[in-house]
Amino acid sequence: MLSLLDLPALKALWKERRWGQPSWQAFEKAYFEKLACSYEELEAVPSQIVEALRKDVAFFPLEVSQEFLAADGTLKILFETQDGLKFETVLMRYSAEGKADRFTVCVSSQIGCPARCAFCSTGTMKWSRNLRAEEIVAQVVYFNRRLKTQGASGARVNNIVFMGMGEPLLNYVEVKQALNLLLDQRKFNLGPRQISVSTVGIVPGIEQLLADQLPTNLAVSLHAPNDELRSRLIPINGSYPLATLFASLDRWTEQTGKAVFYQYVMLRGINDQPEHIQQLADWLKARPARLNLIPYNPGPALQDLDPTEREQIFDFAQRLRAHGLHVLIRHTFGQDIAAACGQLLVR
């Protein structure tokens, strides 16, 4: 069923029925700026148009099946699609004394994930399908509405990271359409620096991002500094080994002028050894790179992996900094509700 967030189809319907540009602008303002939550709240749109839409068009393409609130304020939503499939999305709250809270949505792009990384619970799910552009954008719209209805004065989503369920660059067409909509400041008031696309290293997708000049940040799930280990952890490395991946990332940096963000989950006894420090430095020290070390978040479907001890992560980071690398240790959000990095899973 067509929804109000399927904007290309909706625009075609608007044109077919000759409803006119003023009514379209009124709809966009009510839906995206004022964050209307129902047809009744589309007050500025002519009533005859609202009634016609109500008959044939779903107001929103997703239903909330369940929600989970973590002790740190992280909110995880289990969404259900119109065809009865379910996936998870996470809202993270960043608080700092004297500053307004900031909100980041960890967006899903697929139901399940075909990449099947060894440390990620999502990869243990059966892959069902790609999410459509309107289903991707709906995740952000939902949380903007949620913030509004909770009385957070003027609060909206500040950042979007495509780091939820799925590999975004294996759903390129829909992700591109979603990005173009999310970058429309009349609707979301977000700039390119506030949106990050994360990939396990799908080189054709990276090249397509460059060709289409989509001005987002790029994050790469690296997780191992040599091909043998990386292929064990990330099977797609067999198709796009490190030399091929870094050649593409060098083109990205050259053409965009942006540093690449690298994600590195810390797995005890697997990728946290002294030799891995030198190997990481060899790849990254001559490149404009931002390396995020991620404490491993155990999942119910993954029994054979353990997190690196916190003290060892700090030591690992310090040794990398001694090589001149820019290194951060990622803060973990929502682990108590299985909302942290690598924990999203629908059984």
N, C-alpha and C positions, 0 to 999 in steps of 0.2 A: 504494500500500500504506500502510495506517495505520502511523504511527510513535508512539513513546512521547512525542514532543513535541507531538502533536496532542491537547492536553489536553481540549478539549471532547468530541471523539469518544472519547477514552480514558475520560473520566469516565462517559460514557453506557454504554460497555462494562462498566465496573466496576459500575454500578448494575444493568444488565441481568443480570449474572451474580451479583449479590448478594455481592460480595466484602467489602463492609464498609469503614467509615471507618478503623479502625486500620491495615488493610493499605494503604489509599491514603496515609495519612500516612507509613507506613514507606517506601513507594515514593518519595514526594516528597523525603523526607530523603536517601535513598540517591542519587537521581538528581541533585538540585540542590545539596544541601549537601555530601554526601560525594563528589559528582562521579564516580559509578560509570561505568566505561568499557565494561561488558559485562553481559550477563545474569548471569554468574557473580558479579558484585559486588553484586547486589541481595540481599544475604544476609539482611536483615531482613524481606523480603517472603516470605510462605509459599511453599514450593517448588511446590505445586500451581498457584498463580497464575503463578509465573514460567514454568513449563513450558507453561501455556496461552497466555501471551503470546508465548512464543518461537515458537510455531507460526504465529501470524497477524499479529504486530506487529513492525515493524522497530525495532531498538533506537535507531537514529539515522537521520534522513532524508537525510543528506548523506554523500558519500564524498570523501576527499581525493584529488584527481587529481595535484596537483603542489604543491610548496612552494618559496618563494624567500626567502632570508635576505640582507638588506642589510648593508653594512658598519657602519651605525649601529645594528644590532639590530632594525630593522623586519622583520616577518615577513609575507609575503603568501602566502595559500593560494588555490589554484584548486580550488574545490569542484565536484562533479558531483551533480546531482539524481537522483532515482529515475527520471525520464523522460529521462535522458541529456544534459541541458543543463548548461552550465558558466558559472560566474561567479567573481569574485574578491572577497576580503575581506582587510583589512589590520589587523595588530596593531602599534601604536606604543608604544615604551618611552620613558618620560621618566625620566631619571636626574638626581639632584642630590646633591651631596656631603653626607653626614650624614643623608640621608633615604632611606626605602625607595623603590624604583622604583615608578612608577605606570604603568598600562597602559590604553590607549585602543583600542577596537575601532572601526574605520571600517566600518560595516555596510552591506551592499547590500540594496536593497528590490525591485529588478527585474533581469531578465537583459537587458542592453542598456538604452537610455534613449530614450524618445520625445521628450524635450525638445530634443535635438540642438543643444546649445550649441556655438558655433563653435570654442571653445578646448578642448573636452573630447573625449578619445579615445573614451570610452564611447559618445558620441553617434554615432560613425561605425559602430558595430556595428548589425547587424540586431536590432531589438527582438523578443524571443521571448515573454516572458510576465512577469506579476507573480510575485514570490516569495510563497509562503504564509507565514502567521504562524509556523508551526513551523520553516520554513526560515530565517526571519529570526532567530528566537531561537536556533536551532541554532548560528549563527555565534558567538554569545557563549558558549554552553555549550562549544563546541569549544575556544575559547581558555582558558576557565577550566580545563578538563581538561588542556590542554597545559601550562599553568603549574604545575599540580599534579604532573604526571608528570615535569616537568623539575626537580622538587625545590625550586622557589621557595617556601619555607616561608610558608604563609598567603597567598601572592600570588593575587589574583584581578583580574578586569577592574574598573577603577575608574571608567571613563567610556565612554559609548557615543555615537557621532556617526553619524547617518544621512546620511553623506556619501560612501558608496561608489557602486556602480553603481545608476543609476535615480533617479527623482524620487519621493520617499516619498509626497507628497500626491496623486500619480496612482495610488497603490495604497493608498488611505486605509483601507479596511475591514481589510485584513490588517495594515497598520502599526499601526492602533489596537489590534487584538487582541494584537499583539506587544508594544506599549508597556505595555498593562495587565499582561501577564505579567512583563515586565522590571522593572516598578515594584513587583512583589510582593516585599517585603523578605525574606520567608521563603525565597525562592528565589535572589535575586541580591544582596540587601543593597545596593541602589542607591537613591539619592534622586532626586527630580525634577531637581535642579541638576546631576546627573551624566549626564543624557541630553539630547541636542540633536537636534532634527529640522531638517534643512536643505531649503530649497525654492528653486526659481528664481522663485517668486512666483505660485503657484497659489492665487488669492484664495479660491475656494470651499473649498479644503482648509484654509486658515488660519481661515476662518469656522467650519468644522466642528470644528477643534481647540478653538476657543473655546466652541462650543456643548457639546462633550463634556467641557470642563474638564479636558483632559489637561495636567498640570502640568509639562510639559517646557520646556527652553529652545527658542527659535526662532531659527534662522539663515537669512538670506536671501542668495542669490547675486545681488548687485546688479550689479557689474562694469561699469556705465556710468551716468553721471548725467543722461543725457537720452534721450528716447524714440527718437530717430532712431538713435543709436549702439547703444542697448540692444537694439533690434529686430534689428539686424544680428548682434549677438553671441548674443542669446537670443530665438529666434523667438516664444516664447510671450508676449513683451512686447506683441505685437500684440493679444492678447486681454485682457491685464491690464496696461495702461500704468502708468507710475509714479504718476500721481495716484490711480488706483484702488488700486494696491498699497499706497501709503502711507496711504490712508484706512483700509484694513483693518488695517495694522500699528498705526495709532494706536488702533484699538479694542482690539487685542491688548494694547498697553501699558496702556491705561486699565483694562481688566478684570483683567489679571494682575499689574500693578505691576512687570513685568519689562522690562528693556531688550532690544532686538532686537540680535542679532549680525549684522553685514553683512560679506559676503565680497566682495573686490574683487581679481580677478586682474590683475596688472600686465602689459600688452601694449605693447611698444615702438611708439611713434608712433601708437597707436590710442586708448588711454584714459588716458594718463599726461601729458597736456599741461596747461599753466597754466590754461586755461579750465575744465578738468575739476575742478580744485581748488575753484574758486569754486562751480561747480555742485553738487559734493558737499556743500560747506559749506551751501549754500542749503537742501538737502534735510534735512541731519542735525543742524545746530547747535542747533535748537530741540527736538530729540527725544532721549530717553534711548537713545543708540546706542553700540555698540561696533564699530568698524570694523577689520577684519582685512585688511591688504594681503598678497596672496599672490603671491610670485614665480611667474611662469608656468613650468610644467613641460612642455617639449616632448614630444610623443608621435609615434610612428612614422607615424600616419595623418594628422598635421597638419603641413603643410610651409610654410604661408604666414605663420606667426606667429612672433614673436621675443619673448624676455623683456626687460623693461625692465632697464637696467643697475642694479646694486645701489646705486651711489651716488645714482642718480636716485630710486630707491625711498625711500631715507632722506630725501632732500630733499623729496619728495612728502609723506612722513609729517610732517616738521617743519612744512611750510607748512599742512597740515591742522590740526595741533595749535595753530598760531597762531590758527586760527579757533575754538578751544575744543573741538575734537573729541577724543574718546578713540580713539587709533589704536595698533594693534600691527602689527608685521611678522611674519607667520607663518613659523615655522621649517619648513624642508622636510625631510620624512622619506622615506627609501626611494627616492630618485630613481634610484639605480643599478640597482634591480630593477623600475622602472616601477610603483612603488607610491605615488607622490606624488599630490597633488591633481590630478585631471583625466587621470591616466595609465592608469587601469584599462581593460583591453581584452582581450577573448577573440576570437581570430581563428577 
